[in-house]
Every structure is written in structure tokens, then in C-alpha cells.
Amino acid sequence: MSVTNKREITVAEARKLLMDKAEELDPLQRRVLEYTIRFSKLDSDAAAALTDELVEKAKIDRALAVQIANCMPETVPEIRTFLGRQRIVAEDTLTGILGIIEKYRVAE
């Protein structure tokens, strides 16, 4: 495999990419594939859609949206742990992020 495009992706998106090339993987890539199978919480399309919606509607950067999509937090305090220094965020914004996540939780 070679690098063709560089951007943050979710664990589910990585699983899909690795599954498409499963017969060509080296031992390290196979271990990564096993990890992605075990820990992805959504299918790749839902994870990509969730990430895009978080970036567009919640106005958060893509790297943060990917981390949120990977972990699927269930409460506002859990979302706050991802924000780090950005702790001063309106409660309405955090509730909105949680609402977006809940739309995709059904797909779990």
C-alpha cells in the first residue's frame, strides 16, 4: 500500500480500506485490521457521515470530529474530555454535538 491521500479518518473508515486490500497486507497491517474490526463502533459510511456533520454543523475541526466519531461519547461530560483547552463551550453546542451523535448511535 502507498499513500495516495493524507487526512484524518475514523477507525471504521480504516477498517474498510484495509478490508479492501486484506490479501495484500503485511503482518503489521493485519494487526491494525484486527484492531479496527474489534473497536470500530459504526460502519464506514455512517462514521464518515457523522464526521462530516460534526465538522459542518457543530463547527469543530476534523481531527476532533474523527475522535468523537471513534469513541461515540454518550454524555456532555464525556464530550468535554475531547475538547481539552477548549473547555469554555456553550452548553447548547455540547448538547447539539450529543444530538448529532445520537442520530448515528442507532446504527451501532
Biopython code that builds the backbone (N, CA, C, O; Angstrom):
import numpy as np
from Bio.PDB.StructureBuilder import StructureBuilder

atoms = [
    (1, "MET", "N", (0.837, -1.183, 0.000)),
    (1, "MET", "CA", (0.000, 0.000, 0.000)),
    (1, "MET", "C", (0.879, 1.242, 0.000)),
    (1, "MET", "O", (1.940, 1.272, 0.623)),
    (2, "SER", "N", (0.427, 2.243, -0.696)),
    (2, "SER", "CA", (1.148, 3.505, -0.709)),
    (2, "SER", "C", (0.192, 4.635, -0.325)),
    (2, "SER", "O", (-1.027, 4.486, -0.400)),
    (3, "VAL", "N", (0.756, 5.742, 0.077)),
    (3, "VAL", "CA", (-0.038, 6.892, 0.484)),
    (3, "VAL", "C", (-0.504, 7.626, -0.769)),
    (3, "VAL", "O", (0.305, 8.056, -1.590)),
    (4, "THR", "N", (-1.812, 7.759, -0.900)),
    (4, "THR", "CA", (-2.365, 8.484, -2.039)),
    (4, "THR", "C", (-3.044, 9.774, -1.598)),
    (4, "THR", "O", (-3.157, 10.723, -2.373)),
    (5, "ASN", "N", (-3.496, 9.799, -0.346)),
    (5, "ASN", "CA", (-4.187, 10.959, 0.184)),
    (5, "ASN", "C", (-3.968, 10.956, 1.690)),
    (5, "ASN", "O", (-4.018, 9.899, 2.319)),
    (6, "LYS", "N", (-3.728, 12.108, 2.268)),
    (6, "LYS", "CA", (-3.480, 12.172, 3.700)),
    (6, "LYS", "C", (-4.533, 13.049, 4.369)),
    (6, "LYS", "O", (-4.618, 14.247, 4.097)),
    (7, "ARG", "N", (-5.336, 12.443, 5.249)),
    (7, "ARG", "CA", (-6.319, 13.156, 6.058)),
    (7, "ARG", "C", (-6.734, 12.247, 7.194)),
    (7, "ARG", "O", (-6.511, 11.037, 7.141)),
    (8, "GLU", "N", (-7.331, 12.817, 8.213)),
    (8, "GLU", "CA", (-7.776, 12.023, 9.344)),
    (8, "GLU", "C", (-8.988, 11.187, 8.927)),
    (8, "GLU", "O", (-9.898, 11.680, 8.261)),
    (9, "ILE", "N", (-8.982, 9.914, 9.332)),
    (9, "ILE", "CA", (-10.136, 9.043, 9.075)),
    (9, "ILE", "C", (-10.503, 8.323, 10.363)),
    (9, "ILE", "O", (-9.691, 8.200, 11.279)),
    (10, "THR", "N", (-11.725, 7.859, 10.413)),
    (10, "THR", "CA", (-12.186, 7.118, 11.584)),
    (10, "THR", "C", (-11.666, 5.688, 11.546)),
    (10, "THR", "O", (-11.168, 5.224, 10.520)),
    (11, "VAL", "N", (-11.786, 5.007, 12.656)),
    (11, "VAL", "CA", (-11.397, 3.600, 12.737)),
    (11, "VAL", "C", (-12.231, 2.780, 11.747)),
    (11, "VAL", "O", (-11.715, 1.858, 11.116)),
    (12, "ALA", "N", (-13.496, 3.111, 11.615)),
    (12, "ALA", "CA", (-14.370, 2.375, 10.694)),
    (12, "ALA", "C", (-13.941, 2.571, 9.242)),
    (12, "ALA", "O", (-13.983, 1.631, 8.448)),
    (13, "GLU", "N", (-13.531, 3.784, 8.899)),
    (13, "GLU", "CA", (-13.061, 4.032, 7.537)),
    (13, "GLU", "C", (-11.750, 3.289, 7.282)),
    (13, "GLU", "O", (-11.535, 2.772, 6.186)),
    (14, "ALA", "N", (-10.879, 3.234, 8.282)),
    (14, "ALA", "CA", (-9.626, 2.486, 8.152)),
    (14, "ALA", "C", (-9.919, 1.004, 7.956)),
    (14, "ALA", "O", (-9.257, 0.338, 7.160)),
    (15, "ARG", "N", (-10.914, 0.486, 8.682)),
    (15, "ARG", "CA", (-11.298, -0.923, 8.528)),
    (15, "ARG", "C", (-11.707, -1.206, 7.090)),
    (15, "ARG", "O", (-11.294, -2.209, 6.508)),
    (16, "LYS", "N", (-12.510, -0.331, 6.524)),
    (16, "LYS", "CA", (-12.966, -0.546, 5.145)),
    (16, "LYS", "C", (-11.786, -0.538, 4.173)),
    (16, "LYS", "O", (-11.705, -1.388, 3.286)),
    (17, "LEU", "N", (-10.876, 0.417, 4.338)),
    (17, "LEU", "CA", (-9.711, 0.481, 3.452)),
    (17, "LEU", "C", (-8.856, -0.778, 3.561)),
    (17, "LEU", "O", (-8.393, -1.313, 2.554)),
    (18, "LEU", "N", (-8.651, -1.244, 4.787)),
    (18, "LEU", "CA", (-7.828, -2.439, 4.994)),
    (18, "LEU", "C", (-8.532, -3.703, 4.504)),
    (18, "LEU", "O", (-7.887, -4.601, 3.963)),
    (19, "MET", "N", (-9.834, -3.775, 4.688)),
    (19, "MET", "CA", (-10.583, -4.954, 4.232)),
    (19, "MET", "C", (-10.527, -5.074, 2.709)),
    (19, "MET", "O", (-10.488, -6.179, 2.168)),
    (20, "ASP", "N", (-10.524, -3.934, 2.026)),
    (20, "ASP", "CA", (-10.457, -3.953, 0.566)),
    (20, "ASP", "C", (-9.139, -4.529, 0.055)),
    (20, "ASP", "O", (-9.075, -5.046, -1.060)),
    (21, "LYS", "N", (-8.088, -4.439, 0.873)),
    (21, "LYS", "CA", (-6.755, -4.923, 0.479)),
    (21, "LYS", "C", (-6.286, -6.058, 1.379)),
    (21, "LYS", "O", (-5.081, -6.261, 1.524)),
    (22, "ALA", "N", (-7.195, -6.796, 1.981)),
    (22, "ALA", "CA", (-6.857, -7.790, 3.007)),
    (22, "ALA", "C", (-5.821, -8.808, 2.551)),
    (22, "ALA", "O", (-4.967, -9.198, 3.347)),
    (23, "GLU", "N", (-5.865, -9.243, 1.319)),
    (23, "GLU", "CA", (-4.924, -10.268, 0.862)),
    (23, "GLU", "C", (-3.515, -9.716, 0.637)),
    (23, "GLU", "O", (-2.568, -10.495, 0.522)),
    (24, "GLU", "N", (-3.357, -8.398, 0.571)),
    (24, "GLU", "CA", (-2.060, -7.780, 0.311)),
    (24, "GLU", "C", (-1.370, -7.245, 1.570)),
    (24, "GLU", "O", (-0.281, -6.679, 1.476)),
    (25, "LEU", "N", (-1.973, -7.412, 2.724)),
    (25, "LEU", "CA", (-1.470, -6.770, 3.931)),
    (25, "LEU", "C", (-0.251, -7.463, 4.511)),
    (25, "LEU", "O", (-0.148, -8.690, 4.490)),
    (26, "ASP", "N", (0.675, -6.657, 5.032)),
    (26, "ASP", "CA", (1.815, -7.221, 5.756)),
    (26, "ASP", "C", (1.368, -7.494, 7.205)),
    (26, "ASP", "O", (0.262, -7.103, 7.579)),
    (27, "PRO", "N", (2.190, -8.147, 8.014)),
    (27, "PRO", "CA", (1.769, -8.517, 9.371)),
    (27, "PRO", "C", (1.306, -7.336, 10.244)),
    (27, "PRO", "O", (0.336, -7.470, 10.990)),
    (28, "LEU", "N", (1.978, -6.201, 10.161)),
    (28, "LEU", "CA", (1.569, -5.048, 10.951)),
    (28, "LEU", "C", (0.203, -4.540, 10.499)),
    (28, "LEU", "O", (-0.650, -4.214, 11.325)),
    (29, "GLN", "N", (0.004, -4.477, 9.212)),
    (29, "GLN", "CA", (-1.284, -4.027, 8.687)),
    (29, "GLN", "C", (-2.401, -4.998, 9.065)),
    (29, "GLN", "O", (-3.535, -4.572, 9.286)),
    (30, "ARG", "N", (-2.103, -6.282, 9.142)),
    (30, "ARG", "CA", (-3.109, -7.262, 9.582)),
    (30, "ARG", "C", (-3.495, -7.035, 11.040)),
    (30, "ARG", "O", (-4.661, -7.172, 11.409)),
    (31, "ARG", "N", (-2.510, -6.687, 11.865)),
    (31, "ARG", "CA", (-2.802, -6.391, 13.281)),
    (31, "ARG", "C", (-3.664, -5.142, 13.395)),
    (31, "ARG", "O", (-4.572, -5.081, 14.224)),
    (32, "VAL", "N", (-3.378, -4.145, 12.559)),
    (32, "VAL", "CA", (-4.198, -2.934, 12.552)),
    (32, "VAL", "C", (-5.615, -3.275, 12.107)),
    (32, "VAL", "O", (-6.579, -2.764, 12.676)),
    (33, "LEU", "N", (-5.752, -4.122, 11.110)),
    (33, "LEU", "CA", (-7.073, -4.550, 10.659)),
    (33, "LEU", "C", (-7.832, -5.239, 11.788)),
    (33, "LEU", "O", (-9.013, -4.959, 11.993)),
    (34, "GLU", "N", (-7.178, -6.130, 12.521)),
    (34, "GLU", "CA", (-7.828, -6.792, 13.655)),
    (34, "GLU", "C", (-8.307, -5.768, 14.682)),
    (34, "GLU", "O", (-9.405, -5.893, 15.224)),
    (35, "TYR", "N", (-7.482, -4.759, 14.947)),
    (35, "TYR", "CA", (-7.853, -3.699, 15.876)),
    (35, "TYR", "C", (-9.099, -2.968, 15.378)),
    (35, "TYR", "O", (-10.033, -2.730, 16.145)),
    (36, "THR", "N", (-9.110, -2.616, 14.101)),
    (36, "THR", "CA", (-10.241, -1.860, 13.565)),
    (36, "THR", "C", (-11.527, -2.678, 13.603)),
    (36, "THR", "O", (-12.605, -2.134, 13.843)),
    (37, "ILE", "N", (-11.415, -3.969, 13.370)),
    (37, "ILE", "CA", (-12.600, -4.836, 13.436)),
    (37, "ILE", "C", (-13.143, -4.873, 14.860)),
    (37, "ILE", "O", (-14.354, -4.831, 15.075)),
    (38, "ARG", "N", (-12.249, -4.950, 15.812)),
    (38, "ARG", "CA", (-12.652, -5.064, 17.213)),
    (38, "ARG", "C", (-13.226, -3.765, 17.765)),
    (38, "ARG", "O", (-14.164, -3.798, 18.561)),
    (39, "PHE", "N", (-12.682, -2.626, 17.360)),
    (39, "PHE", "CA", (-13.017, -1.384, 18.047)),
    (39, "PHE", "C", (-13.829, -0.369, 17.249)),
    (39, "PHE", "O", (-14.167, 0.681, 17.796)),
    (40, "SER", "N", (-14.154, -0.623, 16.008)),
    (40, "SER", "CA", (-14.983, 0.344, 15.290)),
    (40, "SER", "C", (-16.419, 0.228, 15.785)),
    (40, "SER", "O", (-16.941, -0.871, 15.974)),
    (41, "LYS", "N", (-17.037, 1.368, 15.989)),
    (41, "LYS", "CA", (-18.376, 1.404, 16.567)),
    (41, "LYS", "C", (-19.471, 1.651, 15.546)),
    (41, "LYS", "O", (-20.654, 1.494, 15.850)),
    (42, "LEU", "N", (-19.089, 2.034, 14.343)),
    (42, "LEU", "CA", (-20.045, 2.302, 13.269)),
    (42, "LEU", "C", (-19.531, 1.670, 11.984)),
    (42, "LEU", "O", (-18.377, 1.247, 11.912)),
    (43, "ASP", "N", (-20.386, 1.606, 10.971)),
    (43, "ASP", "CA", (-19.860, 1.207, 9.669)),
    (43, "ASP", "C", (-19.181, 2.430, 9.045)),
    (43, "ASP", "O", (-19.381, 3.553, 9.509)),
    (44, "SER", "N", (-18.399, 2.222, 8.020)),
    (44, "SER", "CA", (-17.568, 3.301, 7.478)),
    (44, "SER", "C", (-18.392, 4.460, 6.914)),
    (44, "SER", "O", (-18.006, 5.619, 7.066)),
    (45, "ASP", "N", (-19.508, 4.165, 6.272)),
    (45, "ASP", "CA", (-20.333, 5.237, 5.706)),
    (45, "ASP", "C", (-20.946, 6.100, 6.798)),
    (45, "ASP", "O", (-20.959, 7.326, 6.685)),
    (46, "ALA", "N", (-21.454, 5.471, 7.856)),
    (46, "ALA", "CA", (-22.046, 6.218, 8.965)),
    (46, "ALA", "C", (-20.975, 7.034, 9.692)),
    (46, "ALA", "O", (-21.226, 8.174, 10.083)),
    (47, "ALA", "N", (-19.800, 6.467, 9.874)),
    (47, "ALA", "CA", (-18.717, 7.187, 10.547)),
    (47, "ALA", "C", (-18.288, 8.407, 9.733)),
    (47, "ALA", "O", (-18.050, 9.474, 10.298)),
    (48, "ALA", "N", (-18.190, 8.258, 8.425)),
    (48, "ALA", "CA", (-17.821, 9.389, 7.565)),
    (48, "ALA", "C", (-18.910, 10.460, 7.596)),
    (48, "ALA", "O", (-18.610, 11.652, 7.661)),
    (49, "ALA", "N", (-20.161, 10.040, 7.549)),
    (49, "ALA", "CA", (-21.273, 10.996, 7.588)),
    (49, "ALA", "C", (-21.311, 11.732, 8.929)),
    (49, "ALA", "O", (-21.532, 12.942, 8.964)),
    (50, "LEU", "N", (-21.096, 11.009, 10.028)),
    (50, "LEU", "CA", (-21.074, 11.629, 11.352)),
    (50, "LEU", "C", (-19.947, 12.650, 11.433)),
    (50, "LEU", "O", (-20.151, 13.765, 11.912)),
    (51, "THR", "N", (-18.771, 12.279, 10.973)),
    (51, "THR", "CA", (-17.629, 13.195, 10.990)),
    (51, "THR", "C", (-17.939, 14.451, 10.190)),
    (51, "THR", "O", (-17.700, 15.562, 10.662)),
    (52, "ASP", "N", (-18.465, 14.286, 8.991)),
    (52, "ASP", "CA", (-18.788, 15.435, 8.139)),
    (52, "ASP", "C", (-19.841, 16.330, 8.784)),
    (52, "ASP", "O", (-19.744, 17.556, 8.721)),
    (53, "GLU", "N", (-20.837, 15.722, 9.397)),
    (53, "GLU", "CA", (-21.894, 16.508, 10.037)),
    (53, "GLU", "C", (-21.361, 17.268, 11.251)),
    (53, "GLU", "O", (-21.751, 18.412, 11.486)),
    (54, "LEU", "N", (-20.482, 16.646, 12.016)),
    (54, "LEU", "CA", (-19.885, 17.346, 13.157)),
    (54, "LEU", "C", (-19.051, 18.536, 12.698)),
    (54, "LEU", "O", (-19.089, 19.597, 13.321)),
    (55, "VAL", "N", (-18.308, 18.371, 11.628)),
    (55, "VAL", "CA", (-17.494, 19.466, 11.098)),
    (55, "VAL", "C", (-18.384, 20.593, 10.587)),
    (55, "VAL", "O", (-18.134, 21.768, 10.853)),
    (56, "GLU", "N", (-19.434, 20.215, 9.843)),
    (56, "GLU", "CA", (-20.289, 21.210, 9.209)),
    (56, "GLU", "C", (-21.223, 21.909, 10.198)),
    (56, "GLU", "O", (-21.289, 23.138, 10.222)),
    (57, "LYS", "N", (-21.933, 21.147, 11.000)),
    (57, "LYS", "CA", (-22.958, 21.734, 11.865)),
    (57, "LYS", "C", (-22.426, 22.190, 13.213)),
    (57, "LYS", "O", (-22.848, 23.229, 13.719)),
    (58, "ALA", "N", (-21.513, 21.436, 13.804)),
    (58, "ALA", "CA", (-21.008, 21.800, 15.124)),
    (58, "ALA", "C", (-19.792, 22.713, 15.032)),
    (58, "ALA", "O", (-19.328, 23.243, 16.041)),
    (59, "LYS", "N", (-19.276, 22.895, 13.814)),
    (59, "LYS", "CA", (-18.135, 23.786, 13.574)),
    (59, "LYS", "C", (-16.898, 23.395, 14.398)),
    (59, "LYS", "O", (-16.236, 24.251, 14.985)),
    (60, "ILE", "N", (-16.603, 22.102, 14.431)),
    (60, "ILE", "CA", (-15.379, 21.637, 15.099)),
    (60, "ILE", "C", (-14.420, 21.134, 14.036)),
    (60, "ILE", "O", (-14.844, 20.761, 12.942)),
    (61, "ASP", "N", (-13.132, 21.120, 14.348)),
    (61, "ASP", "CA", (-12.164, 20.700, 13.335)),
    (61, "ASP", "C", (-12.272, 19.190, 13.089)),
    (61, "ASP", "O", (-12.778, 18.445, 13.928)),
    (62, "ARG", "N", (-11.797, 18.767, 11.944)),
    (62, "ARG", "CA", (-11.952, 17.382, 11.504)),
    (62, "ARG", "C", (-11.294, 16.387, 12.453)),
    (62, "ARG", "O", (-11.862, 15.330, 12.726)),
    (63, "ALA", "N", (-10.108, 16.706, 12.959)),
    (63, "ALA", "CA", (-9.415, 15.774, 13.851)),
    (63, "ALA", "C", (-10.248, 15.492, 15.103)),
    (63, "ALA", "O", (-10.329, 14.348, 15.550)),
    (64, "LEU", "N", (-10.860, 16.520, 15.661)),
    (64, "LEU", "CA", (-11.718, 16.341, 16.829)),
    (64, "LEU", "C", (-12.978, 15.556, 16.472)),
    (64, "LEU", "O", (-13.416, 14.696, 17.236)),
    (65, "ALA", "N", (-13.554, 15.853, 15.318)),
    (65, "ALA", "CA", (-14.753, 15.134, 14.869)),
    (65, "ALA", "C", (-14.461, 13.651, 14.684)),
    (65, "ALA", "O", (-15.302, 12.812, 15.006)),
    (66, "VAL", "N", (-13.286, 13.321, 14.172)),
    (66, "VAL", "CA", (-12.901, 11.918, 13.987)),
    (66, "VAL", "C", (-12.795, 11.222, 15.341)),
    (66, "VAL", "O", (-13.284, 10.103, 15.500)),
    (67, "GLN", "N", (-12.163, 11.869, 16.313)),
    (67, "GLN", "CA", (-12.027, 11.268, 17.639)),
    (67, "GLN", "C", (-13.388, 11.048, 18.294)),
    (67, "GLN", "O", (-13.620, 10.018, 18.928)),
    (68, "ILE", "N", (-14.276, 12.011, 18.139)),
    (68, "ILE", "CA", (-15.623, 11.866, 18.693)),
    (68, "ILE", "C", (-16.351, 10.713, 18.001)),
    (68, "ILE", "O", (-17.019, 9.921, 18.666)),
    (69, "ALA", "N", (-16.233, 10.609, 16.688)),
    (69, "ALA", "CA", (-16.881, 9.517, 15.950)),
    (69, "ALA", "C", (-16.300, 8.161, 16.350)),
    (69, "ALA", "O", (-17.027, 7.168, 16.399)),
    (70, "ASN", "N", (-15.010, 8.109, 16.634)),
    (70, "ASN", "CA", (-14.391, 6.850, 17.048)),
    (70, "ASN", "C", (-14.903, 6.387, 18.404)),
    (70, "ASN", "O", (-15.078, 5.189, 18.629)),
    (71, "CYS", "N", (-15.143, 7.332, 19.310)),
    (71, "CYS", "CA", (-15.499, 6.962, 20.689)),
    (71, "CYS", "C", (-16.995, 7.001, 20.975)),
    (71, "CYS", "O", (-17.459, 6.346, 21.908)),
    (72, "MET", "N", (-17.745, 7.747, 20.198)),
    (72, "MET", "CA", (-19.198, 7.850, 20.377)),
    (72, "MET", "C", (-19.580, 8.162, 21.831)),
    (72, "MET", "O", (-20.269, 7.363, 22.465)),
    (73, "PRO", "N", (-19.142, 9.312, 22.368)),
    (73, "PRO", "CA", (-19.472, 9.646, 23.752)),
    (73, "PRO", "C", (-20.982, 9.729, 23.969)),
    (73, "PRO", "O", (-21.740, 10.072, 23.062)),
    (74, "GLU", "N", (-21.396, 9.406, 25.192)),
    (74, "GLU", "CA", (-22.827, 9.336, 25.500)),
    (74, "GLU", "C", (-23.332, 10.494, 26.342)),
    (74, "GLU", "O", (-24.543, 10.681, 26.461)),
    (75, "THR", "N", (-22.435, 11.276, 26.931)),
    (75, "THR", "CA", (-22.842, 12.383, 27.798)),
    (75, "THR", "C", (-22.030, 13.631, 27.470)),
    (75, "THR", "O", (-20.982, 13.561, 26.828)),
    (76, "VAL", "N", (-22.539, 14.773, 27.925)),
    (76, "VAL", "CA", (-21.837, 16.038, 27.736)),
    (76, "VAL", "C", (-20.470, 16.022, 28.423)),
    (76, "VAL", "O", (-19.496, 16.466, 27.816)),
    (77, "PRO", "N", (-20.352, 15.526, 29.675)),
    (77, "PRO", "CA", (-19.011, 15.471, 30.281)),
    (77, "PRO", "C", (-18.020, 14.626, 29.473)),
    (77, "PRO", "O", (-16.834, 14.954, 29.427)),
    (78, "GLU", "N", (-18.474, 13.569, 28.851)),
    (78, "GLU", "CA", (-17.591, 12.771, 28.003)),
    (78, "GLU", "C", (-17.131, 13.577, 26.793)),
    (78, "GLU", "O", (-15.977, 13.464, 26.378)),
    (79, "ILE", "N", (-18.014, 14.385, 26.225)),
    (79, "ILE", "CA", (-17.638, 15.221, 25.090)),
    (79, "ILE", "C", (-16.607, 16.259, 25.527)),
    (79, "ILE", "O", (-15.670, 16.556, 24.787)),
    (80, "ARG", "N", (-16.779, 16.805, 26.722)),
    (80, "ARG", "CA", (-15.831, 17.806, 27.235)),
    (80, "ARG", "C", (-14.406, 17.261, 27.308)),
    (80, "ARG", "O", (-13.454, 18.022, 27.137)),
    (81, "THR", "N", (-14.237, 15.965, 27.557)),
    (81, "THR", "CA", (-12.890, 15.399, 27.639)),
    (81, "THR", "C", (-12.148, 15.505, 26.314)),
    (81, "THR", "O", (-10.917, 15.535, 26.302)),
    (82, "PHE", "N", (-12.865, 15.563, 25.209)),
    (82, "PHE", "CA", (-12.232, 15.676, 23.903)),
    (82, "PHE", "C", (-11.814, 17.106, 23.579)),
    (82, "PHE", "O", (-10.971, 17.331, 22.711)),
    (83, "LEU", "N", (-12.399, 18.059, 24.269)),
    (83, "LEU", "CA", (-12.179, 19.453, 23.924)),
    (83, "LEU", "C", (-10.881, 20.022, 24.480)),
    (83, "LEU", "O", (-10.413, 21.054, 23.999)),
    (84, "GLY", "N", (-10.290, 19.379, 25.479)),
    (84, "GLY", "CA", (-9.014, 19.844, 26.017)),
    (84, "GLY", "C", (-9.080, 21.270, 26.493)),
    (84, "GLY", "O", (-9.834, 21.595, 27.410)),
    (85, "ARG", "N", (-8.288, 22.124, 25.868)),
    (85, "ARG", "CA", (-8.232, 23.532, 26.272)),
    (85, "ARG", "C", (-9.475, 24.304, 25.892)),
    (85, "ARG", "O", (-9.704, 25.395, 26.416)),
    (86, "GLN", "N", (-10.268, 23.780, 25.015)),
    (86, "GLN", "CA", (-11.479, 24.479, 24.572)),
    (86, "GLN", "C", (-12.634, 24.249, 25.532)),
    (86, "GLN", "O", (-13.780, 24.127, 25.099)),
    (87, "ARG", "N", (-12.359, 24.191, 26.799)),
    (87, "ARG", "CA", (-13.372, 23.848, 27.799)),
    (87, "ARG", "C", (-14.525, 24.844, 27.860)),
    (87, "ARG", "O", (-15.623, 24.482, 28.282)),
    (88, "ILE", "N", (-14.299, 26.083, 27.450)),
    (88, "ILE", "CA", (-15.364, 27.076, 27.520)),
    (88, "ILE", "C", (-16.172, 26.988, 26.227)),
    (88, "ILE", "O", (-15.937, 27.718, 25.264)),
    (89, "VAL", "N", (-17.122, 26.076, 26.245)),
    (89, "VAL", "CA", (-18.002, 25.851, 25.109)),
    (89, "VAL", "C", (-19.427, 25.909, 25.639)),
    (89, "VAL", "O", (-19.727, 25.351, 26.694)),
    (90, "ALA", "N", (-20.286, 26.574, 24.919)),
    (90, "ALA", "CA", (-21.674, 26.719, 25.353)),
    (90, "ALA", "C", (-22.333, 25.352, 25.521)),
    (90, "ALA", "O", (-22.099, 24.427, 24.743)),
    (91, "GLU", "N", (-23.139, 25.258, 26.528)),
    (91, "GLU", "CA", (-23.858, 24.012, 26.805)),
    (91, "GLU", "C", (-24.739, 23.612, 25.621)),
    (91, "GLU", "O", (-24.894, 22.427, 25.329)),
    (92, "ASP", "N", (-25.312, 24.601, 24.947)),
    (92, "ASP", "CA", (-26.146, 24.324, 23.775)),
    (92, "ASP", "C", (-25.340, 23.648, 22.668)),
    (92, "ASP", "O", (-25.836, 22.753, 21.983)),
    (93, "THR", "N", (-24.094, 24.085, 22.502)),
    (93, "THR", "CA", (-23.226, 23.488, 21.483)),
    (93, "THR", "C", (-22.933, 22.032, 21.821)),
    (93, "THR", "O", (-22.989, 21.159, 20.955)),
    (94, "LEU", "N", (-22.621, 21.781, 23.085)),
    (94, "LEU", "CA", (-22.327, 20.416, 23.517)),
    (94, "LEU", "C", (-23.556, 19.522, 23.377)),
    (94, "LEU", "O", (-23.449, 18.368, 22.961)),
    (95, "THR", "N", (-24.712, 20.055, 23.724)),
    (95, "THR", "CA", (-25.953, 19.296, 23.570)),
    (95, "THR", "C", (-26.235, 19.030, 22.096)),
    (95, "THR", "O", (-26.733, 17.961, 21.741)),
    (96, "GLY", "N", (-25.923, 19.990, 21.243)),
    (96, "GLY", "CA", (-26.088, 19.808, 19.802)),
    (96, "GLY", "C", (-25.185, 18.705, 19.271)),
    (96, "GLY", "O", (-25.606, 17.889, 18.451)),
    (97, "ILE", "N", (-23.931, 18.683, 19.746)),
    (97, "ILE", "CA", (-23.000, 17.622, 19.350)),
    (97, "ILE", "C", (-23.552, 16.274, 19.784)),
    (97, "ILE", "O", (-23.525, 15.309, 19.020)),
    (98, "LEU", "N", (-24.055, 16.211, 21.014)),
    (98, "LEU", "CA", (-24.622, 14.964, 21.525)),
    (98, "LEU", "C", (-25.834, 14.536, 20.689)),
    (98, "LEU", "O", (-26.022, 13.346, 20.435)),
    (99, "GLY", "N", (-26.647, 15.491, 20.267)),
    (99, "GLY", "CA", (-27.802, 15.185, 19.423)),
    (99, "GLY", "C", (-27.387, 14.607, 18.077)),
    (99, "GLY", "O", (-28.017, 13.677, 17.573)),
    (100, "ILE", "N", (-26.332, 15.158, 17.500)),
    (100, "ILE", "CA", (-25.827, 14.640, 16.223)),
    (100, "ILE", "C", (-25.344, 13.206, 16.405)),
    (100, "ILE", "O", (-25.636, 12.341, 15.579)),
    (101, "ILE", "N", (-24.613, 12.955, 17.476)),
    (101, "ILE", "CA", (-24.101, 11.603, 17.746)),
    (101, "ILE", "C", (-25.254, 10.622, 17.921)),
    (101, "ILE", "O", (-25.202, 9.501, 17.416)),
    (102, "GLU", "N", (-26.287, 11.042, 18.633)),
    (102, "GLU", "CA", (-27.429, 10.157, 18.897)),
    (102, "GLU", "C", (-28.122, 9.710, 17.611)),
    (102, "GLU", "O", (-28.644, 8.596, 17.549)),
    (103, "LYS", "N", (-28.135, 10.560, 16.585)),
    (103, "LYS", "CA", (-28.747, 10.159, 15.312)),
    (103, "LYS", "C", (-28.026, 8.957, 14.708)),
    (103, "LYS", "O", (-28.640, 8.138, 14.024)),
    (104, "TYR", "N", (-26.733, 8.856, 14.961)),
    (104, "TYR", "CA", (-25.941, 7.768, 14.380)),
    (104, "TYR", "C", (-25.793, 6.573, 15.314)),
    (104, "TYR", "O", (-25.383, 5.495, 14.885)),
    (105, "ARG", "N", (-26.124, 6.757, 16.581)),
    (105, "ARG", "CA", (-25.993, 5.673, 17.537)),
    (105, "ARG", "C", (-26.909, 4.502, 17.202)),
    (105, "ARG", "O", (-26.585, 3.362, 17.536)),
    (106, "VAL", "N", (-28.016, 4.745, 16.568)),
    (106, "VAL", "CA", (-28.953, 3.700, 16.157)),
    (106, "VAL", "C", (-28.246, 2.690, 15.259)),
    (106, "VAL", "O", (-28.568, 1.502, 15.275)),
    (107, "ALA", "N", (-27.285, 3.168, 14.481)),
    (107, "ALA", "CA", (-26.572, 2.303, 13.540)),
    (107, "ALA", "C", (-25.558, 1.398, 14.242)),
    (107, "ALA", "O", (-24.996, 0.508, 13.602)),
    (108, "GLU", "N", (-25.310, 1.597, 15.524)),
    (108, "GLU", "CA", (-24.310, 0.787, 16.243)),
    (108, "GLU", "C", (-24.669, -0.665, 16.273)),
    (108, "GLU", "O", (-23.931, -1.472, 16.838)),
]
sb = StructureBuilder()
sb.init_structure("model")
sb.init_model(0)
sb.init_chain("A")
sb.init_seg("    ")
for serial, (resi, resn, name, xyz) in enumerate(atoms, 1):
    if name == "N":
        sb.init_residue(resn, " ", resi, " ")
    sb.init_atom(name, np.array(xyz, "f"), 0.0, 1.0, " ", f" {name:<3s}", serial, name[0])
structure = sb.get_structure()
